[in-house]
Amino acid sequence: MKKLSKVQLKQQALVLNVADALEEQGRAELEGMLQCWFDVEYHLFPGSLLLCFQFENQQSLDAATPELLKWQKRLSGAMLKKGVILKDMRRHLVFTLKGPDD
């Protein structure tokens, strides 16, 4: 993997900060949430950002699905506070059963 530039390192820190905050809130509010992980291609940031909330089973995922839009809005708002505009907030956060290595 090639080294990240200074700008990309700042982007990474920003995404980590937001992801950590949302993960903490998600664990407190969403039953069965295991972790929050993200995937991003920094040369295409912010359009390539994908934040994933991983759930332990299908039942907890199904129970949380009605809350998805609220969490997408939270991500969009948190990124906006950091100066990053997500044009289509629905593309950047998903609920899943898959982990980062799946």
Secondary structure as GFF3:
##gff-version 3
##sequence-region A 1 102
A	DSSP	alpha_helix	6	29	.	.	.	ID=ss1
A	DSSP	beta_strand	33	39	.	.	.	ID=ss2
A	DSSP	three_ten_helix	42	44	.	.	.	ID=ss3
A	DSSP	beta_strand	50	55	.	.	.	ID=ss4
A	DSSP	alpha_helix	58	64	.	.	.	ID=ss5
A	DSSP	three_ten_helix	65	67	.	.	.	ID=ss6
A	DSSP	alpha_helix	68	81	.	.	.	ID=ss7
A	DSSP	three_ten_helix	89	91	.	.	.	ID=ss8
A	DSSP	beta_strand	93	96	.	.	.	ID=ss9
###
